[in-house]
Amino acid sequence: MTVDSEDKRAEDKRQKAYANRRAIMDYGMGFIYTAMGLFFLFSDRLGIELEFPTKPFSWIFAGLCLLYGGFRIYRGYKKNYFR
């Protein structure tokens, strides 16, 4: 085995570990954003009245949270970090 192949193998192992850590973070943050969007969307049905964001703004914010949460989950699924 040459030194170059060992270095390449170590670099590949480091990149794979980095991609796995980042995918776990993307899944977690995607879940948090999605849960927050669902909370703002269904807060009235849960019996929680929010004073600050009025109805249309809370629905818009909920939609944005759901979109971004879905994007983070998709990015964690694809694991396309090195392009």
mmCIF file of the N, C-alpha and C atoms, coordinates in Angstrom:
data_MODEL
# 
_entry.id   MODEL 
# 
loop_
_atom_site.group_PDB 
_atom_site.id 
_atom_site.type_symbol 
_atom_site.label_atom_id 
_atom_site.label_alt_id 
_atom_site.label_comp_id 
_atom_site.label_asym_id 
_atom_site.label_entity_id 
_atom_site.label_seq_id 
_atom_site.pdbx_PDB_ins_code 
_atom_site.Cartn_x 
_atom_site.Cartn_y 
_atom_site.Cartn_z 
_atom_site.occupancy 
_atom_site.B_iso_or_equiv 
_atom_site.pdbx_formal_charge 
_atom_site.auth_seq_id 
_atom_site.auth_comp_id 
_atom_site.auth_asym_id 
_atom_site.auth_atom_id 
_atom_site.pdbx_PDB_model_num 
ATOM 1   N N  . MET A 1 1  ? 0.832   -1.183 0.000  1.00 0.00 ? 1  MET A N  1 
ATOM 2   C CA . MET A 1 1  ? 0.000   0.000  0.000  1.00 0.00 ? 1  MET A CA 1 
ATOM 3   C C  . MET A 1 1  ? 0.874   1.242  0.000  1.00 0.00 ? 1  MET A C  1 
ATOM 4   N N  . THR A 1 2  ? 0.491   2.189  -0.782 1.00 0.00 ? 2  THR A N  1 
ATOM 5   C CA . THR A 1 2  ? 1.281   3.412  -0.849 1.00 0.00 ? 2  THR A CA 1 
ATOM 6   C C  . THR A 1 2  ? 0.742   4.443  0.124  1.00 0.00 ? 2  THR A C  1 
ATOM 7   N N  . VAL A 1 3  ? 1.548   5.430  0.361  1.00 0.00 ? 3  VAL A N  1 
ATOM 8   C CA . VAL A 1 3  ? 1.156   6.501  1.271  1.00 0.00 ? 3  VAL A CA 1 
ATOM 9   C C  . VAL A 1 3  ? -0.004  7.293  0.679  1.00 0.00 ? 3  VAL A C  1 
ATOM 10  N N  . ASP A 1 4  ? 0.001   7.475  -0.642 1.00 0.00 ? 4  ASP A N  1 
ATOM 11  C CA . ASP A 1 4  ? -1.072  8.231  -1.299 1.00 0.00 ? 4  ASP A CA 1 
ATOM 12  C C  . ASP A 1 4  ? -2.423  7.556  -1.115 1.00 0.00 ? 4  ASP A C  1 
ATOM 13  N N  . SER A 1 5  ? -2.469  6.238  -1.260 1.00 0.00 ? 5  SER A N  1 
ATOM 14  C CA . SER A 1 5  ? -3.752  5.544  -1.108 1.00 0.00 ? 5  SER A CA 1 
ATOM 15  C C  . SER A 1 5  ? -4.233  5.581  0.339  1.00 0.00 ? 5  SER A C  1 
ATOM 16  N N  . GLU A 1 6  ? -3.302  5.525  1.281  1.00 0.00 ? 6  GLU A N  1 
ATOM 17  C CA . GLU A 1 6  ? -3.696  5.626  2.692  1.00 0.00 ? 6  GLU A CA 1 
ATOM 18  C C  . GLU A 1 6  ? -4.221  7.019  3.010  1.00 0.00 ? 6  GLU A C  1 
ATOM 19  N N  . ASP A 1 7  ? -3.589  8.038  2.471  1.00 0.00 ? 7  ASP A N  1 
ATOM 20  C CA . ASP A 1 7  ? -4.065  9.410  2.666  1.00 0.00 ? 7  ASP A CA 1 
ATOM 21  C C  . ASP A 1 7  ? -5.440  9.605  2.040  1.00 0.00 ? 7  ASP A C  1 
ATOM 22  N N  . LYS A 1 8  ? -5.622  9.035  0.850  1.00 0.00 ? 8  LYS A N  1 
ATOM 23  C CA . LYS A 1 8  ? -6.911  9.148  0.163  1.00 0.00 ? 8  LYS A CA 1 
ATOM 24  C C  . LYS A 1 8  ? -8.002  8.442  0.966  1.00 0.00 ? 8  LYS A C  1 
ATOM 25  N N  . ARG A 1 9  ? -7.704  7.282  1.503  1.00 0.00 ? 9  ARG A N  1 
ATOM 26  C CA . ARG A 1 9  ? -8.676  6.530  2.296  1.00 0.00 ? 9  ARG A CA 1 
ATOM 27  C C  . ARG A 1 9  ? -9.035  7.283  3.581  1.00 0.00 ? 9  ARG A C  1 
ATOM 28  N N  . ALA A 1 10 ? -8.042  7.890  4.223  1.00 0.00 ? 10 ALA A N  1 
ATOM 29  C CA . ALA A 1 10 ? -8.301  8.662  5.447  1.00 0.00 ? 10 ALA A CA 1 
ATOM 30  C C  . ALA A 1 10 ? -9.157  9.891  5.127  1.00 0.00 ? 10 ALA A C  1 
ATOM 31  N N  . GLU A 1 11 ? -8.862  10.544 3.998  1.00 0.00 ? 11 GLU A N  1 
ATOM 32  C CA . GLU A 1 11 ? -9.654  11.717 3.599  1.00 0.00 ? 11 GLU A CA 1 
ATOM 33  C C  . GLU A 1 11 ? -11.088 11.316 3.280  1.00 0.00 ? 11 GLU A C  1 
ATOM 34  N N  . ASP A 1 12 ? -11.284 10.205 2.597  1.00 0.00 ? 12 ASP A N  1 
ATOM 35  C CA . ASP A 1 12 ? -12.637 9.725  2.296  1.00 0.00 ? 12 ASP A CA 1 
ATOM 36  C C  . ASP A 1 12 ? -13.407 9.402  3.574  1.00 0.00 ? 12 ASP A C  1 
ATOM 37  N N  . LYS A 1 13 ? -12.712 8.803  4.538  1.00 0.00 ? 13 LYS A N  1 
ATOM 38  C CA . LYS A 1 13 ? -13.353 8.477  5.816  1.00 0.00 ? 13 LYS A CA 1 
ATOM 39  C C  . LYS A 1 13 ? -13.761 9.748  6.550  1.00 0.00 ? 13 LYS A C  1 
ATOM 40  N N  . ARG A 1 14 ? -12.907 10.779 6.528  1.00 0.00 ? 14 ARG A N  1 
ATOM 41  C CA . ARG A 1 14 ? -13.233 12.048 7.165  1.00 0.00 ? 14 ARG A CA 1 
ATOM 42  C C  . ARG A 1 14 ? -14.419 12.725 6.483  1.00 0.00 ? 14 ARG A C  1 
ATOM 43  N N  . GLN A 1 15 ? -14.452 12.698 5.150  1.00 0.00 ? 15 GLN A N  1 
ATOM 44  C CA . GLN A 1 15 ? -15.559 13.312 4.429  1.00 0.00 ? 15 GLN A CA 1 
ATOM 45  C C  . GLN A 1 15 ? -16.872 12.580 4.693  1.00 0.00 ? 15 GLN A C  1 
ATOM 46  N N  . LYS A 1 16 ? -16.820 11.265 4.789  1.00 0.00 ? 16 LYS A N  1 
ATOM 47  C CA . LYS A 1 16 ? -18.037 10.501 5.065  1.00 0.00 ? 16 LYS A CA 1 
ATOM 48  C C  . LYS A 1 16 ? -18.550 10.795 6.474  1.00 0.00 ? 16 LYS A C  1 
ATOM 49  N N  . ALA A 1 17 ? -17.649 10.900 7.446  1.00 0.00 ? 17 ALA A N  1 
ATOM 50  C CA . ALA A 1 17 ? -18.054 11.217 8.818  1.00 0.00 ? 17 ALA A CA 1 
ATOM 51  C C  . ALA A 1 17 ? -18.660 12.624 8.876  1.00 0.00 ? 17 ALA A C  1 
ATOM 52  N N  . TYR A 1 18 ? -18.048 13.566 8.150  1.00 0.00 ? 18 TYR A N  1 
ATOM 53  C CA . TYR A 1 18 ? -18.576 14.936 8.111  1.00 0.00 ? 18 TYR A CA 1 
ATOM 54  C C  . TYR A 1 18 ? -19.969 14.956 7.480  1.00 0.00 ? 18 TYR A C  1 
ATOM 55  N N  . ALA A 1 19 ? -20.144 14.232 6.379  1.00 0.00 ? 19 ALA A N  1 
ATOM 56  C CA . ALA A 1 19 ? -21.447 14.191 5.703  1.00 0.00 ? 19 ALA A CA 1 
ATOM 57  C C  . ALA A 1 19 ? -22.508 13.579 6.620  1.00 0.00 ? 19 ALA A C  1 
ATOM 58  N N  . ASN A 1 20 ? -22.157 12.542 7.368  1.00 0.00 ? 20 ASN A N  1 
ATOM 59  C CA . ASN A 1 20 ? -23.123 11.923 8.290  1.00 0.00 ? 20 ASN A CA 1 
ATOM 60  C C  . ASN A 1 20 ? -23.505 12.872 9.423  1.00 0.00 ? 20 ASN A C  1 
ATOM 61  N N  . ARG A 1 21 ? -22.525 13.575 9.992  1.00 0.00 ? 21 ARG A N  1 
ATOM 62  C CA . ARG A 1 21 ? -22.831 14.545 11.056 1.00 0.00 ? 21 ARG A CA 1 
ATOM 63  C C  . ARG A 1 21 ? -23.719 15.664 10.549 1.00 0.00 ? 21 ARG A C  1 
ATOM 64  N N  . ARG A 1 22 ? -23.409 16.153 9.363  1.00 0.00 ? 22 ARG A N  1 
ATOM 65  C CA . ARG A 1 22 ? -24.202 17.246 8.810  1.00 0.00 ? 22 ARG A CA 1 
ATOM 66  C C  . ARG A 1 22 ? -25.609 16.779 8.440  1.00 0.00 ? 22 ARG A C  1 
ATOM 67  N N  . ALA A 1 23 ? -25.747 15.538 7.970  1.00 0.00 ? 23 ALA A N  1 
ATOM 68  C CA . ALA A 1 23 ? -27.071 15.013 7.643  1.00 0.00 ? 23 ALA A CA 1 
ATOM 69  C C  . ALA A 1 23 ? -27.917 14.880 8.904  1.00 0.00 ? 23 ALA A C  1 
ATOM 70  N N  . ILE A 1 24 ? -27.322 14.432 9.990  1.00 0.00 ? 24 ILE A N  1 
ATOM 71  C CA . ILE A 1 24 ? -28.055 14.319 11.258 1.00 0.00 ? 24 ILE A CA 1 
ATOM 72  C C  . ILE A 1 24 ? -28.504 15.700 11.724 1.00 0.00 ? 24 ILE A C  1 
ATOM 73  N N  . MET A 1 25 ? -27.625 16.705 11.570 1.00 0.00 ? 25 MET A N  1 
ATOM 74  C CA . MET A 1 25 ? -27.999 18.063 11.947 1.00 0.00 ? 25 MET A CA 1 
ATOM 75  C C  . MET A 1 25 ? -29.135 18.578 11.053 1.00 0.00 ? 25 MET A C  1 
ATOM 76  N N  . ASP A 1 26 ? -29.071 18.282 9.759  1.00 0.00 ? 26 ASP A N  1 
ATOM 77  C CA . ASP A 1 26 ? -30.130 18.724 8.854  1.00 0.00 ? 26 ASP A CA 1 
ATOM 78  C C  . ASP A 1 26 ? -31.453 18.051 9.186  1.00 0.00 ? 26 ASP A C  1 
ATOM 79  N N  . TYR A 1 27 ? -31.429 16.756 9.496  1.00 0.00 ? 27 TYR A N  1 
ATOM 80  C CA . TYR A 1 27 ? -32.663 16.079 9.902  1.00 0.00 ? 27 TYR A CA 1 
ATOM 81  C C  . TYR A 1 27 ? -33.246 16.702 11.168 1.00 0.00 ? 27 TYR A C  1 
ATOM 82  N N  . GLY A 1 28 ? -32.392 16.952 12.155 1.00 0.00 ? 28 GLY A N  1 
ATOM 83  C CA . GLY A 1 28 ? -32.859 17.524 13.418 1.00 0.00 ? 28 GLY A CA 1 
ATOM 84  C C  . GLY A 1 28 ? -33.429 18.918 13.246 1.00 0.00 ? 28 GLY A C  1 
ATOM 85  N N  . MET A 1 29 ? -32.706 19.774 12.530 1.00 0.00 ? 29 MET A N  1 
ATOM 86  C CA . MET A 1 29 ? -33.198 21.137 12.322 1.00 0.00 ? 29 MET A CA 1 
ATOM 87  C C  . MET A 1 29 ? -34.441 21.140 11.444 1.00 0.00 ? 29 MET A C  1 
ATOM 88  N N  . GLY A 1 30 ? -34.502 20.241 10.467 1.00 0.00 ? 30 GLY A N  1 
ATOM 89  C CA . GLY A 1 30 ? -35.691 20.139 9.632  1.00 0.00 ? 30 GLY A CA 1 
ATOM 90  C C  . GLY A 1 30 ? -36.907 19.743 10.448 1.00 0.00 ? 30 GLY A C  1 
ATOM 91  N N  . PHE A 1 31 ? -36.713 18.813 11.380 1.00 0.00 ? 31 PHE A N  1 
ATOM 92  C CA . PHE A 1 31 ? -37.808 18.412 12.263 1.00 0.00 ? 31 PHE A CA 1 
ATOM 93  C C  . PHE A 1 31 ? -38.254 19.574 13.144 1.00 0.00 ? 31 PHE A C  1 
ATOM 94  N N  . ILE A 1 32 ? -37.300 20.338 13.671 1.00 0.00 ? 32 ILE A N  1 
ATOM 95  C CA . ILE A 1 32 ? -37.642 21.466 14.543 1.00 0.00 ? 32 ILE A CA 1 
ATOM 96  C C  . ILE A 1 32 ? -38.418 22.528 13.771 1.00 0.00 ? 32 ILE A C  1 
ATOM 97  N N  . TYR A 1 33 ? -37.940 22.890 12.569 1.00 0.00 ? 33 TYR A N  1 
ATOM 98  C CA . TYR A 1 33 ? -38.648 23.889 11.764 1.00 0.00 ? 33 TYR A CA 1 
ATOM 99  C C  . TYR A 1 33 ? -40.033 23.409 11.356 1.00 0.00 ? 33 TYR A C  1 
ATOM 100 N N  . THR A 1 34 ? -40.151 22.137 10.995 1.00 0.00 ? 34 THR A N  1 
ATOM 101 C CA . THR A 1 34 ? -41.455 21.594 10.610 1.00 0.00 ? 34 THR A CA 1 
ATOM 102 C C  . THR A 1 34 ? -42.408 21.597 11.801 1.00 0.00 ? 34 THR A C  1 
ATOM 103 N N  . ALA A 1 35 ? -41.921 21.216 12.971 1.00 0.00 ? 35 ALA A N  1 
ATOM 104 C CA . ALA A 1 35 ? -42.760 21.222 14.168 1.00 0.00 ? 35 ALA A CA 1 
ATOM 105 C C  . ALA A 1 35 ? -43.193 22.643 14.525 1.00 0.00 ? 35 ALA A C  1 
ATOM 106 N N  . MET A 1 36 ? -42.292 23.591 14.373 1.00 0.00 ? 36 MET A N  1 
ATOM 107 C CA . MET A 1 36 ? -42.642 24.979 14.659 1.00 0.00 ? 36 MET A CA 1 
ATOM 108 C C  . MET A 1 36 ? -43.692 25.483 13.672 1.00 0.00 ? 36 MET A C  1 
ATOM 109 N N  . GLY A 1 37 ? -43.552 25.123 12.400 1.00 0.00 ? 37 GLY A N  1 
ATOM 110 C CA . GLY A 1 37 ? -44.548 25.513 11.408 1.00 0.00 ? 37 GLY A CA 1 
ATOM 111 C C  . GLY A 1 37 ? -45.907 24.902 11.702 1.00 0.00 ? 37 GLY A C  1 
ATOM 112 N N  . LEU A 1 38 ? -45.921 23.628 12.093 1.00 0.00 ? 38 LEU A N  1 
ATOM 113 C CA . LEU A 1 38 ? -47.189 22.983 12.440 1.00 0.00 ? 38 LEU A CA 1 
ATOM 114 C C  . LEU A 1 38 ? -47.811 23.614 13.676 1.00 0.00 ? 38 LEU A C  1 
ATOM 115 N N  . PHE A 1 39 ? -46.967 24.015 14.638 1.00 0.00 ? 39 PHE A N  1 
ATOM 116 C CA . PHE A 1 39 ? -47.480 24.679 15.829 1.00 0.00 ? 39 PHE A CA 1 
ATOM 117 C C  . PHE A 1 39 ? -48.173 25.995 15.473 1.00 0.00 ? 39 PHE A C  1 
ATOM 118 N N  . PHE A 1 40 ? -47.508 26.824 14.662 1.00 0.00 ? 40 PHE A N  1 
ATOM 119 C CA . PHE A 1 40 ? -48.124 28.096 14.285 1.00 0.00 ? 40 PHE A CA 1 
ATOM 120 C C  . PHE A 1 40 ? -49.358 27.894 13.414 1.00 0.00 ? 40 PHE A C  1 
ATOM 121 N N  . LEU A 1 41 ? -49.367 26.846 12.615 1.00 0.00 ? 41 LEU A N  1 
ATOM 122 C CA . LEU A 1 41 ? -50.502 26.591 11.743 1.00 0.00 ? 41 LEU A CA 1 
ATOM 123 C C  . LEU A 1 41 ? -51.722 26.118 12.523 1.00 0.00 ? 41 LEU A C  1 
ATOM 124 N N  . PHE A 1 42 ? -51.510 25.239 13.515 1.00 0.00 ? 42 PHE A N  1 
ATOM 125 C CA . PHE A 1 42 ? -52.620 24.640 14.255 1.00 0.00 ? 42 PHE A CA 1 
ATOM 126 C C  . PHE A 1 42 ? -52.743 25.145 15.686 1.00 0.00 ? 42 PHE A C  1 
ATOM 127 N N  . SER A 1 43 ? -52.178 26.312 15.994 1.00 0.00 ? 43 SER A N  1 
ATOM 128 C CA . SER A 1 43 ? -52.234 26.811 17.373 1.00 0.00 ? 43 SER A CA 1 
ATOM 129 C C  . SER A 1 43 ? -53.668 27.101 17.818 1.00 0.00 ? 43 SER A C  1 
ATOM 130 N N  . ASP A 1 44 ? -54.523 27.540 16.906 1.00 0.00 ? 44 ASP A N  1 
ATOM 131 C CA . ASP A 1 44 ? -55.922 27.803 17.271 1.00 0.00 ? 44 ASP A CA 1 
ATOM 132 C C  . ASP A 1 44 ? -56.634 26.509 17.656 1.00 0.00 ? 44 ASP A C  1 
ATOM 133 N N  . ARG A 1 45 ? -56.375 25.468 16.917 1.00 0.00 ? 45 ARG A N  1 
ATOM 134 C CA . ARG A 1 45 ? -57.033 24.179 17.197 1.00 0.00 ? 45 ARG A CA 1 
ATOM 135 C C  . ARG A 1 45 ? -56.496 23.518 18.462 1.00 0.00 ? 45 ARG A C  1 
ATOM 136 N N  . LEU A 1 46 ? -55.293 23.916 18.856 1.00 0.00 ? 46 LEU A N  1 
ATOM 137 C CA . LEU A 1 46 ? -54.725 23.397 20.097 1.00 0.00 ? 46 LEU A CA 1 
ATOM 138 C C  . LEU A 1 46 ? -55.203 24.173 21.317 1.00 0.00 ? 46 LEU A C  1 
ATOM 139 N N  . GLY A 1 47 ? -55.925 25.252 21.088 1.00 0.00 ? 47 GLY A N  1 
ATOM 140 C CA . GLY A 1 47 ? -56.439 26.057 22.191 1.00 0.00 ? 47 GLY A CA 1 
ATOM 141 C C  . GLY A 1 47 ? -55.449 27.097 22.680 1.00 0.00 ? 47 GLY A C  1 
ATOM 142 N N  . ILE A 1 48 ? -54.473 27.429 21.871 1.00 0.00 ? 48 ILE A N  1 
ATOM 143 C CA . ILE A 1 48 ? -53.464 28.413 22.242 1.00 0.00 ? 48 ILE A CA 1 
ATOM 144 C C  . ILE A 1 48 ? -53.686 29.647 21.385 1.00 0.00 ? 48 ILE A C  1 
ATOM 145 N N  . GLU A 1 49 ? -53.901 30.778 22.048 1.00 0.00 ? 49 GLU A N  1 
ATOM 146 C CA . GLU A 1 49 ? -54.092 32.025 21.312 1.00 0.00 ? 49 GLU A CA 1 
ATOM 147 C C  . GLU A 1 49 ? -52.802 32.818 21.353 1.00 0.00 ? 49 GLU A C  1 
ATOM 148 N N  . LEU A 1 50 ? -52.273 33.127 20.189 1.00 0.00 ? 50 LEU A N  1 
ATOM 149 C CA . LEU A 1 50 ? -51.043 33.906 20.088 1.00 0.00 ? 50 LEU A CA 1 
ATOM 150 C C  . LEU A 1 50 ? -51.408 35.372 19.911 1.00 0.00 ? 50 LEU A C  1 
ATOM 151 N N  . GLU A 1 51 ? -50.797 36.234 20.711 1.00 0.00 ? 51 GLU A N  1 
ATOM 152 C CA . GLU A 1 51 ? -51.110 37.658 20.638 1.00 0.00 ? 51 GLU A CA 1 
ATOM 153 C C  . GLU A 1 51 ? -50.295 38.378 19.575 1.00 0.00 ? 51 GLU A C  1 
ATOM 154 N N  . PHE A 1 52 ? -49.016 38.050 19.475 1.00 0.00 ? 52 PHE A N  1 
ATOM 155 C CA . PHE A 1 52 ? -48.168 38.852 18.601 1.00 0.00 ? 52 PHE A CA 1 
ATOM 156 C C  . PHE A 1 52 ? -48.399 38.611 17.110 1.00 0.00 ? 52 PHE A C  1 
ATOM 157 N N  . PRO A 1 53 ? -48.131 37.417 16.581 1.00 0.00 ? 53 PRO A N  1 
ATOM 158 C CA . PRO A 1 53 ? -48.366 37.325 15.125 1.00 0.00 ? 53 PRO A CA 1 
ATOM 159 C C  . PRO A 1 53 ? -49.854 37.160 14.855 1.00 0.00 ? 53 PRO A C  1 
ATOM 160 N N  . THR A 1 54 ? -50.417 38.135 14.183 1.00 0.00 ? 54 THR A N  1 
ATOM 161 C CA . THR A 1 54 ? -51.831 38.028 13.844 1.00 0.00 ? 54 THR A CA 1 
ATOM 162 C C  . THR A 1 54 ? -52.027 36.885 12.851 1.00 0.00 ? 54 THR A C  1 
ATOM 163 N N  . LYS A 1 55 ? -53.281 36.535 12.590 1.00 0.00 ? 55 LYS A N  1 
ATOM 164 C CA . LYS A 1 55 ? -53.595 35.357 11.793 1.00 0.00 ? 55 LYS A CA 1 
ATOM 165 C C  . LYS A 1 55 ? -52.847 35.271 10.467 1.00 0.00 ? 55 LYS A C  1 
ATOM 166 N N  . PRO A 1 56 ? -52.953 36.256 9.589  1.00 0.00 ? 56 PRO A N  1 
ATOM 167 C CA . PRO A 1 56 ? -52.285 36.048 8.299  1.00 0.00 ? 56 PRO A CA 1 
ATOM 168 C C  . PRO A 1 56 ? -50.772 35.928 8.420  1.00 0.00 ? 56 PRO A C  1 
ATOM 169 N N  . PHE A 1 57 ? -50.171 36.673 9.347  1.00 0.00 ? 57 PHE A N  1 
ATOM 170 C CA . PHE A 1 57 ? -48.726 36.597 9.499  1.00 0.00 ? 57 PHE A CA 1 
ATOM 171 C C  . PHE A 1 57 ? -48.291 35.268 10.097 1.00 0.00 ? 57 PHE A C  1 
ATOM 172 N N  . SER A 1 58 ? -49.049 34.730 11.018 1.00 0.00 ? 58 SER A N  1 
ATOM 173 C CA . SER A 1 58 ? -48.678 33.430 11.594 1.00 0.00 ? 58 SER A CA 1 
ATOM 174 C C  . SER A 1 58 ? -48.832 32.325 10.554 1.00 0.00 ? 58 SER A C  1 
ATOM 175 N N  . TRP A 1 59 ? -49.812 32.434 9.668  1.00 0.00 ? 59 TRP A N  1 
ATOM 176 C CA . TRP A 1 59 ? -49.962 31.424 8.612  1.00 0.00 ? 59 TRP A CA 1 
ATOM 177 C C  . TRP A 1 59 ? -48.831 31.520 7.593  1.00 0.00 ? 59 TRP A C  1 
ATOM 178 N N  . ILE A 1 60 ? -48.431 32.744 7.259  1.00 0.00 ? 60 ILE A N  1 
ATOM 179 C CA . ILE A 1 60 ? -47.310 32.925 6.335  1.00 0.00 ? 60 ILE A CA 1 
ATOM 180 C C  . ILE A 1 60 ? -46.030 32.393 6.957  1.00 0.00 ? 60 ILE A C  1 
ATOM 181 N N  . PHE A 1 61 ? -45.816 32.707 8.231  1.00 0.00 ? 61 PHE A N  1 
ATOM 182 C CA . PHE A 1 61 ? -44.626 32.208 8.917  1.00 0.00 ? 61 PHE A CA 1 
ATOM 183 C C  . PHE A 1 61 ? -44.653 30.691 9.022  1.00 0.00 ? 61 PHE A C  1 
ATOM 184 N N  . ALA A 1 62 ? -45.823 30.122 9.272  1.00 0.00 ? 62 ALA A N  1 
ATOM 185 C CA . ALA A 1 62 ? -45.952 28.671 9.338  1.00 0.00 ? 62 ALA A CA 1 
ATOM 186 C C  . ALA A 1 62 ? -45.609 28.042 7.989  1.00 0.00 ? 62 ALA A C  1 
ATOM 187 N N  . GLY A 1 63 ? -46.084 28.647 6.907  1.00 0.00 ? 63 GLY A N  1 
ATOM 188 C CA . GLY A 1 63 ? -45.761 28.133 5.582  1.00 0.00 ? 63 GLY A CA 1 
ATOM 189 C C  . GLY A 1 63 ? -44.278 28.193 5.284  1.00 0.00 ? 63 GLY A C  1 
ATOM 190 N N  . LEU A 1 64 ? -43.638 29.300 5.664  1.00 0.00 ? 64 LEU A N  1 
ATOM 191 C CA . LEU A 1 64 ? -42.194 29.421 5.462  1.00 0.00 ? 64 LEU A CA 1 
ATOM 192 C C  . LEU A 1 64 ? -41.422 28.391 6.287  1.00 0.00 ? 64 LEU A C  1 
ATOM 193 N N  . CYS A 1 65 ? -41.853 28.184 7.517  1.00 0.00 ? 65 CYS A N  1 
ATOM 194 C CA . CYS A 1 65 ? -41.193 27.183 8.370  1.00 0.00 ? 65 CYS A CA 1 
ATOM 195 C C  . CYS A 1 65 ? -41.351 25.779 7.782  1.00 0.00 ? 65 CYS A C  1 
ATOM 196 N N  . LEU A 1 66 ? -42.533 25.468 7.272  1.00 0.00 ? 66 LEU A N  1 
ATOM 197 C CA . LEU A 1 66 ? -42.754 24.152 6.680  1.00 0.00 ? 66 LEU A CA 1 
ATOM 198 C C  . LEU A 1 66 ? -41.905 23.968 5.417  1.00 0.00 ? 66 LEU A C  1 
ATOM 199 N N  . LEU A 1 67 ? -41.810 25.002 4.605  1.00 0.00 ? 67 LEU A N  1 
ATOM 200 C CA . LEU A 1 67 ? -40.977 24.901 3.403  1.00 0.00 ? 67 LEU A CA 1 
ATOM 201 C C  . LEU A 1 67 ? -39.502 24.715 3.753  1.00 0.00 ? 67 LEU A C  1 
ATOM 202 N N  . TYR A 1 68 ? -39.009 25.521 4.679  1.00 0.00 ? 68 TYR A N  1 
ATOM 203 C CA . TYR A 1 68 ? -37.598 25.429 5.041  1.00 0.00 ? 68 TYR A CA 1 
ATOM 204 C C  . TYR A 1 68 ? -37.299 24.116 5.775  1.00 0.00 ? 68 TYR A C  1 
ATOM 205 N N  . GLY A 1 69 ? -38.218 23.676 6.612  1.00 0.00 ? 69 GLY A N  1 
ATOM 206 C CA . GLY A 1 69 ? -38.026 22.393 7.279  1.00 0.00 ? 69 GLY A CA 1 
ATOM 207 C C  . GLY A 1 69 ? -37.992 21.247 6.286  1.00 0.00 ? 69 GLY A C  1 
ATOM 208 N N  . GLY A 1 70 ? -38.871 21.293 5.283  1.00 0.00 ? 70 GLY A N  1 
ATOM 209 C CA . GLY A 1 70 ? -38.849 20.270 4.251  1.00 0.00 ? 70 GLY A CA 1 
ATOM 210 C C  . GLY A 1 70 ? -37.557 20.299 3.454  1.00 0.00 ? 70 GLY A C  1 
ATOM 211 N N  . PHE A 1 71 ? -37.052 21.509 3.184  1.00 0.00 ? 71 PHE A N  1 
ATOM 212 C CA . PHE A 1 71 ? -35.782 21.626 2.474  1.00 0.00 ? 71 PHE A CA 1 
ATOM 213 C C  . PHE A 1 71 ? -34.633 21.044 3.286  1.00 0.00 ? 71 PHE A C  1 
ATOM 214 N N  . ARG A 1 72 ? -34.609 21.313 4.594  1.00 0.00 ? 72 ARG A N  1 
ATOM 215 C CA . ARG A 1 72 ? -33.526 20.780 5.423  1.00 0.00 ? 72 ARG A CA 1 
ATOM 216 C C  . ARG A 1 72 ? -33.572 19.256 5.495  1.00 0.00 ? 72 ARG A C  1 
ATOM 217 N N  . ILE A 1 73 ? -34.768 18.698 5.580  1.00 0.00 ? 73 ILE A N  1 
ATOM 218 C CA . ILE A 1 73 ? -34.891 17.239 5.600  1.00 0.00 ? 73 ILE A CA 1 
ATOM 219 C C  . ILE A 1 73 ? -34.435 16.660 4.258  1.00 0.00 ? 73 ILE A C  1 
ATOM 220 N N  . TYR A 1 74 ? -34.825 17.293 3.159  1.00 0.00 ? 74 TYR A N  1 
ATOM 221 C CA . TYR A 1 74 ? -34.410 16.842 1.831  1.00 0.00 ? 74 TYR A CA 1 
ATOM 222 C C  . TYR A 1 74 ? -32.891 16.916 1.680  1.00 0.00 ? 74 TYR A C  1 
ATOM 223 N N  . ARG A 1 75 ? -32.286 18.008 2.152  1.00 0.00 ? 75 ARG A N  1 
ATOM 224 C CA . ARG A 1 75 ? -30.839 18.157 2.059  1.00 0.00 ? 75 ARG A CA 1 
ATOM 225 C C  . ARG A 1 75 ? -30.112 17.101 2.886  1.00 0.00 ? 75 ARG A C  1 
ATOM 226 N N  . GLY A 1 76 ? -30.676 16.756 4.056  1.00 0.00 ? 76 GLY A N  1 
ATOM 227 C CA . GLY A 1 76 ? -30.080 15.693 4.852  1.00 0.00 ? 76 GLY A CA 1 
ATOM 228 C C  . GLY A 1 76 ? -30.212 14.339 4.188  1.00 0.00 ? 76 GLY A C  1 
ATOM 229 N N  . TYR A 1 77 ? -31.292 14.135 3.462  1.00 0.00 ? 77 TYR A N  1 
ATOM 230 C CA . TYR A 1 77 ? -31.505 12.873 2.756  1.00 0.00 ? 77 TYR A CA 1 
ATOM 231 C C  . TYR A 1 77 ? -30.541 12.733 1.581  1.00 0.00 ? 77 TYR A C  1 
ATOM 232 N N  . LYS A 1 78 ? -30.334 13.818 0.833  1.00 0.00 ? 78 LYS A N  1 
ATOM 233 C CA . LYS A 1 78 ? -29.467 13.774 -0.348 1.00 0.00 ? 78 LYS A CA 1 
ATOM 234 C C  . LYS A 1 78 ? -27.981 13.697 0.005  1.00 0.00 ? 78 LYS A C  1 
ATOM 235 N N  . LYS A 1 79 ? -27.545 14.324 1.089  1.00 0.00 ? 79 LYS A N  1 
ATOM 236 C CA . LYS A 1 79 ? -26.156 14.370 1.520  1.00 0.00 ? 79 LYS A CA 1 
ATOM 237 C C  . LYS A 1 79 ? -25.225 14.849 0.400  1.00 0.00 ? 79 LYS A C  1 
ATOM 238 N N  . ASN A 1 80 ? -25.619 15.884 -0.300 1.00 0.00 ? 80 ASN A N  1 
ATOM 239 C CA . ASN A 1 80 ? -24.842 16.411 -1.406 1.00 0.00 ? 80 ASN A CA 1 
ATOM 240 C C  . ASN A 1 80 ? -24.067 17.643 -0.929 1.00 0.00 ? 80 ASN A C  1 
ATOM 241 N N  . TYR A 1 81 ? -23.052 17.432 -0.107 1.00 0.00 ? 81 TYR A N  1 
ATOM 242 C CA . TYR A 1 81 ? -22.366 18.543 0.540  1.00 0.00 ? 81 TYR A CA 1 
ATOM 243 C C  . TYR A 1 81 ? -21.064 18.949 -0.143 1.00 0.00 ? 81 TYR A C  1 
ATOM 244 N N  . PHE A 1 82 ? -20.533 18.136 -1.016 1.00 0.00 ? 82 PHE A N  1 
ATOM 245 C CA . PHE A 1 82 ? -19.197 18.382 -1.560 1.00 0.00 ? 82 PHE A CA 1 
ATOM 246 C C  . PHE A 1 82 ? -19.205 18.775 -3.023 1.00 0.00 ? 82 PHE A C  1 
ATOM 247 N N  . ARG A 1 83 ? -20.302 19.333 -3.508 1.00 0.00 ? 83 ARG A N  1 
ATOM 248 C CA . ARG A 1 83 ? -20.349 19.783 -4.892 1.00 0.00 ? 83 ARG A CA 1 
ATOM 249 C C  . ARG A 1 83 ? -20.309 21.254 -4.994 1.00 0.00 ? 83 ARG A C  1 
# 
